[in-house]
Amino acid sequence: MNSSPKVSDSNDDHCTSSSGRTREGRLMVTTAILLAVALALDHVAGEPRNAFHPVAWLGRLIAPFDREWSEHERYQRLVGIPIALVVPLVPAAAAAGFVLTATVLSPLAGIGAAALVLWLTISLRSLLELTDEVVRATAGSAAALETARDRVRGLVGRDTTSLSPAELRSGALESAAENLADGLVATLLPFALLAPFSLPAAAAAAAWVKGVNTLDSMLGYPSKPHGTASARLDDFVMWVPARLSAVAIALGAGAPLALRCAATWARTPPSPNSGWPMATLACALSVRLRKRDVYDLNPDAELPALEDGERATSVIRAAAVVSAVLALVLATGVAVLAAQFGIVDGPLIAEIHLLQPQPPLAEAGQWL
């Protein structure tokens, strides 16, 4: 008589545990699909034209703040603090509102909106196409070499007029490695970590990071004191993505020991972050990457040859896939831990059944 309730409780616990695992599995499948859709859109469509790209709109929003606010450098720096703190919140709020509105209309529309936001915050195809173009041009005629000099200016911030073909390839490879972190991992990682809990929050995080990156690219120069806060915020935000990108490059190149080699030179560049992916790519390819009078990575090797440049883009493509897998693994761990500690009971977005009728508007809040 007394044993039946115990068996029932045990069965209930088993069912609850099994249900939780199933729920978490559906969650990670949903997150994986979101990452895959965003990467596929970037691979197929690339970036939208500037007139339609939210990052270009953000640039127009930032432009009025890029001016001399005071004759005193100290006041310039102080003015830069609210700029750095407030401006990135604008794209974050817009992204969250967009996904939230779409989710109220339909949970499936919310998922599509979140994938769209992630796509708009990553940039891989255009970067690799420009890198390929520069590398190929360095093997051509004198006119093609001038084209390479002109095109590489879109990748690096240096005088290219006196650079040799090998140095032009070095600049292109440095930028490809650094922008793997800026253009992909920086937004992919927070999106993946938050997607299991809230799609609007995931979209907001990706857009916020893109806002921070854009501010730094426009204001974060020593000659612009009002951009000092933006540069420091970007350094903080990029600390993890830069190092995760280095891991992805080493794995994508099939050279995990490149990380150990890269540690020797990773702190040579002025940036606390960019040296990690650049040095790792240099070690993985066994090439030298150099910016005159600034840094020299893996200096005992030769500057990249044409075939090194071609291989580099393949390594970055592989590293992009590795980055997505690493982000998904980290997201899985966070979601499982959160569920175990009762912080959340798994992501409700994973409960969507495409073949069932969608809930009415009044019930749509359950998907948030």
N, C-alpha and C positions, 0 to 999 in steps of 0.2 A: 504493500500500500504506500509506503513512504518512498519507494525507489522511483515511482513513475515521474513525480515532479522533477527529480534530479535529472533523469534522462531527458525530459523535455527541456530543462534549462540548458543542458549540455548541447542538445540539438539546436536550440535557439542561438546559443553562443557560436556554434559552428556555422550556422546559416548567416549570422551577422558578420562573422569574420570573412566568410566566403563572399558575401555580398559586398563587403568593403573592398576586398581585393579585386573583384570584378569591376567595381565602380572606379577604383584607381586605375585599372587597366584601360577602361574606356576613356578616362581622363587623358592619359598619356597618348592614346591613339589620336584623340582630338587635337592635342597640342602638337603632335608630330605632323598631323595633316596641315595644321595652320602654318608651321614652319616650311613644310614642303611646298605648299601653294605659293607662299611669298617668294621662296627661292626660285620656283618654276616661273613665276611672273617676271622676276628680274632676268632670268635666263632667256625667256622668250621675247619679252617686250622691252627690257632694259628700263631706263628712266624716262618718265614723261618729259616732253619739251618744257623748257623753262617757264613758258607762259602758263602751263598747267601744273607745274610742280610746286607742292606746298613749301619745299625748302627755298625756292626762289621767292615765294610770297614772304617767307620769314626773313629772307635777306632784305627785302624792301621795308619790312617792319624795323629791322635793326639799323638800317642806313641812317635815319635821323639821329640816332644816338652816337654815331661815329663822328664826333666833332670835338673841338677843344672847349671844354666846359668852364675852364678857369685858367688864369695865368699861373696858378700855383699847382705844381705837380701833386702835392698832397691832396688837394681838393679834387683834382681829377681822379685820383685813386678812390677817394671816398664816394664820388658820384658813380663810379663803376660798380660798387657793391650792390645797390638796388637794381642796376641794370642786369647784373649777372643772376640775381635771385628771382627777378620778376619776369624777364623776357621769356625764358624757357617754359614758364608756366602757361604762356599763351598757346603754343602748339599742344602742350599736354592737355589743357582744358578742351581745346577743339577736338582732339582725337578721342578723348573720353566721351565727350558729348555726342560725337558722331556714332561711336559704337553703342553707346547707351540708347540713343534714339532708334538705331537699327534693331537692337535687341528687343525693345518694347514692341516694335512692329512684328518681329518674328525672331525666335532664337537662332534659326539658321541664317537669317540676314545679319544678326549680330556677329556670328562667326565669320561670314564673308567680309563684313566691315573691318573686323579685327585683322584679317589676313591682308586686306587692302592697305590698312595703316602700316603694317609691318613692311609690306613691299615698298611703300613710299619712303620708309626710313632707311632702307638698305641700298647700297650701290656697289655692285660687284661687276656686272657685265661691262658697263661703260669704262670702269677702271682697267679691266683686263684688255678690252679692245684698244684703249689708248696706249697701254703698255706694249701690246703686240705691235701696234703701228710704229711706235718709236724704235723698238728693237729691230724690226724689219728695215726701217729707213736707214739705220746705221750701216747697213751692208750695201747700200746703193750708191748712186752717183753723188757728185758734190751737191747737186740740187736736192737730192733726197736727204742728204745729211743736213742741209739747212732746214728742210721740213721737220727733221727729227729735233733740231734745236728749237724750232718754233713750237712744236707739239709738246715737248717735254716741259715747257714752261707751265703747262696746265697741271703738271704733276709735282714739280719741285720749285722751291723758292730760292733760286740761285741764278747767277749770271751764267748763261749757257754759251756765250759767243766764243769762248776759247776752249770749250770742253772737247776732248777727243771722242771718237765713236765709243770707245770702251767706257769712258766716263759718262756719256749720255746713257748708255745701257745701265750703268751703275745707278744713276739717278732714277731711272724708270723702275728698277728692281727695288730700290729703297722705298719708293713711294708705294709700290704694289704691296710690299710687306706691311708698311705702316697703315695703309688704308684698309687692309683686311680687318684691322682692329677698329678703325674709325668708321668704315663704311659698312661693316657687317656685324662683327661680334658685339660691338658696343650697344647696339639696339636689340640684336637677337637674344642676348643673354637675359636681360631683365624681362623681356617679353615672355620668354619661355618659363622663367621662374614664377611669374605672376599669372600667366594664363590659366593654370589649374584653379585659381581662386576667383579671379574676376577678369573678364575680357576687357572691360573699360579701363581697369587699372593697368593691365598689360599694355594696352595701346597708349595710355597716357605716359607710362614709363618710357616706352620706346621713343615717343615724340619728344618727351622732355630731354632725353639724352641727345637726340638729334638737335634740339635747340641749343643745348650746351656746346656741342661740337661746332655748330654754325656760328655761334657767338665767338668762340675761340678763333675760328678761321678768319673772321672779319675784324675782331678787335684785339686779339691776343698777341700783340707785337710789342717789343720793348719801347718802340717809338710812340706807343699809344698808352699812356698811364691809365686812361679810363677803361682799358681792357685788361688790366692786371688781375682783377677779381675773376673775370671770365676765364683767363688763362689758368689761374689756380684751381678754379672749380673743375675745369676740363682735366687738369692733371689728376685730381682726386677721382673723378668719374672714370677715367680711362685706366686706372691702375690695374684692376682685375682684367678687363678685356684685352689689354696689351699683352699680359702674361699668358692668358688663355690662348691668344692668337699665336704666341710663340710655341706653345705646346702643340697646337693644331698644325703649324707649319712643320715642326719636327716629325710629327706622326704622318702628315700628308706626304712628306718627302721620303718616308721610310728610314729616317735617320734620328731616332730618339736621343742619341748621344749628342746631337747638335745643341741641345739645351745646355749641356755641361760646357761645351766649347763657347757658346754664346755668352755665358755668364762672365767671361773674361772681358768682353767689350760692350756689354749691354748698357753700362752706365757711362760710356764715353760721350754720346750725344748730349746736348744741353737738356733735352726733354727727359724727364724721369721715366717715361714710358716707351717712346718710339724705338729706343735702342733694342728692346727685347725682340720684337718681331724681325727687325732689320738684321740684327746680329745672328739670329737663329737661321734666317734664310741664307745669309752669307756662309755660315758653317755647314748648313745642309747641302748647299751647292758647291762647297769648297771654292768660293770666289771671294774676292776683296770688294767691299763696298766703301766708297770714300766720297766725302764732301770736303773739298779743299779747305784747309785751315780750321776745320770744325771737328771732324771725326774720321777715323780710319778703322773699319771693322774687318777683322780677319786679315791683317796686313801682310801676312806671310804668303798669301795666295795671290793669284793674278786677278786683275779686273775682269769682269764677265765678258766672255766671248759671245758670238751670236747664238751658238747652241745653248749656252747657259741662260741667256735671256728667254729663249723659247721654252726651255725646261722650267724656268721660274714661273711662268704663267700656269703651266700644268700643275705645279706644286701648290700654287695659291688656290686654284680651283679645287684640288683635293682637300686642301686645308679648310676651305669653306664648308665642305661636306662634313669633315671631321668636327668643325666648330659647332655645326647644328646638332650632331650626335652628342657631343660633350654637353651642350646646353640642355638637351633633352634628358640626359642622364642626371645632371644636377637638378633639373626640375623634378624628376621622378623622386629623387632622394628627399628633396624639400617637401614635396606633397605627401609622401609616405610618413615622414616624421611629423608633419603637421597633423595628419589624421590620427596618428598614434597618440599624440599628446592632446587630442581633442580640440585643437585650434580650429580646424574645419573638419567637416564630414565628407571630404572629397568634393570635386567640382561638379556642380549641377549641370554645367554645359555638356558634360559627357553623357547625360541622360537623354539627349535628343534622339528620337527615333524618326528617321527621315520618311518612313512609310506610314507614320501615324499622323492624324490631323494635328495641326499646331494649336497651342492653347489660345484661348481668347485673350484680348488685350488686358483684361482685368487680372489674369493669372500670369502675365508675362514677367512680372517682377521676380518670380521664383527662379528665373534663369540667371539673375545677376549675381 
